[in-house]
Amino acid sequence: MAEGWDRARVVALAPDAASLRAAQSLASGGSWPLTGAGDGDAVWGECQGSAATPYRTAVDLSGPAYRCSCPSRKFPCKHALALLLMWSGDGIANHAAAPDWAASWLAARAAKAGDATEPKPAADPAAALQRAQQREARVAAGLAELDRWLCDQVRQGLAASQRSGYRHWDEIAARMVDAQAPGLAERLRALAAVPHSGPGWEGRLLEEYALLRLLATAYRGQQALSPELRDTIRSRIGFTVRQADVLASATPVRDHWHVLARRDLDQDRISTRRVWLRGARTGRFALVLSFAAVGESLDNSLTVGTETDADLAFYPGAVPLRALVATRYDTVEADAPPGAAISGLLAEYATALGQDPWLDTWPALLEVTPARAPFPCVSDAAGDALPLHPGTAGCWPLFALSGGRPVTVAGEWTPRGLRPLTAWAPGGIVVRL
């Protein structure tokens, strides 16, 4: 059986406070006529609700992954959280055999994992080369069309953008999808919100147009660029690198990685989880991404506030941030990491921006004091200040946690301000914002 988790690790899995409160009320055990844990790293149980048939809940601890017959669309649901809370408190006895409904689900997951590890037949090199050449031609044609579209936008003036509906951006984005340049399509769709983003939107929109034009120009001249910058350009356009290739080619970086922050995004029926790490020895930041279709659970193996001894394999690029967890050795609870000064953050971001002009998000780990006046911001001991991102300017948990005192804050620095994601209270308690 898997080593038990502590309560803090289970609490960190809760999708929201309401789910956690409901799970805590269910974790007393009185609503569970059947519970069990097996040697296959899984726990299961049946929870009696208002219906005649109990809700059947199972958790595969290796993911973790969840299965519940309740109608909730939250992952994990309150029943899965309650089951884990009971298990973490040694409230579930070990049973060698799971009931049929749990055993079949666990067997299906094991079979799927086995299929993923089986070697696939080698692809035809000639066919692969032909497909690659065809895609390059499609991307080049799409970029030529994007170039003309950008020229038209500037020629007719930016004022018309405020009167344009989402269809104006969706049409050119759809053309980039047809040209097999999904990265460009994503950036174009994001432009629809810029004309309605408040004062200064004209400058922000023109900057985005300039960056798109720069990306198209750089792609056409990519052969004259360094391999690292070429990898960055192709990644921004939408060329992907297989995880197997990253693991095979990258030199693993082993460190004790502090799990700083987590942010979940939903777009186009796909959920994305962004987890920021920082190495205790190397001081290096890393971004681990996971994806799931709507209704499926995201990877919960990296818990904010813990420290993981692991090998990371970084994707190639001019500023390598994205990484894969190649090998994990141990995970422990961690104290608050040391925060930096604002000047150090801005210097790091300026250096990275010089290597990757399209970099719009940079990890931040600061020792700052939040303030609401003269505008929502954070300031450090040197007197430097950063505005909070407009989408998080009313982040009352951060102000309440600080109480006017310095706190360690982790988050994402963007051109529009700091997006705080995690804070550590003076006593070392970690709080996700």
Beta strands, then each sheet from edge to edge (+ up, - down):
strand 1: 34-38
strand 2: 42-47
strand 3: 55-60
strand 4: 65-68
strand 5: 253-267
strand 6: 270-279
strand 7: 285-293
strand 8: 306-314
strand 9: 323-333
strand 10: 362-371
strand 11: 377-379
strand 12: 385-387
strand 13: 407-414
strand 14: 417-424
strand 15: 430-432
sheet 1: 1+ 2- 3+ 4-
sheet 2: 7+ 6- 5+ 8- 9+
sheet 3: 12+ 11- 10+ 13- 14+ 15-
end
